[in-house]
Amino acid sequence: MKTTDYSKVADVYDNNSFRFDEVQMDTYLADFLQNYQRQSYSVMDLACGTGIYLNDQTLYFESHPIHWHGLDASKEMLSKAEEKLEGVTLVRGLAEDLPYGSEAFDFISNNYAFHHFTKKGQVIDELYRVLKKNGIYKLHNINIHDMENWWVYHYFPAAFEEDLDRFWQKEVIFNELTSRGFTVRIESSFQMENIKVADYLDHAENRDISVLTLISDEDYYDGLTKMKYDVEMDPDKAIVNDFSELVCIAKKD
């Protein structure tokens, strides 16, 4: 399994506005805070990247007694996070070997990153270890197995083959978490729509979508050339686009 070198992506990662537009209040965290009344909470964003999720959530929940933490393997991404975050403890480390004591966290979010972990089973073991009783692990990711017509795969077909090697199917996620003692619920959403190719050209040119860093330069530039040609020939050209997301809520009993 190939891995993205985020030292090469960090400087452009925040350039795509969709990363900010799609972040909303974490309703799962809000539900947890309501259901489990405690004097204080420890919340970690696992694979926190440049701190986009944490930046928003610290504002949404500023009235709650939360100790915020962020962990990422990339020092370059963490450097970007430090520029935008206050009151958050940031640590460089691996999900497979979390640098925390047992039962350290009440809630762990993991957004659009689980596919990056090369030892996913070991990550789950670590998550179970560092969560407190009744603690929540929330995995949020795209569900590539239900989106073969995603615009990325339409123009960069080699990307789909790479992602098949990186993404677990939802049944595997469910079974792996359940087998380790979590109570698991998975929700998924799906949408199909026509999109204008021109609206996504900047996303492709930025090449910060992780799978586009994994395909060969030849495959990347071939796909980018096709996108540009289609837009040049017809600025309003539209294609059918699939998109699916899943949210997995795993509670440590």
Order of alpha helices (4+ residues) and beta strands (2+ residues): alpha-alpha-alpha-beta-alpha-beta-alpha-beta-beta-alpha-beta-alpha-alpha-alpha-beta-alpha-alpha-alpha-beta
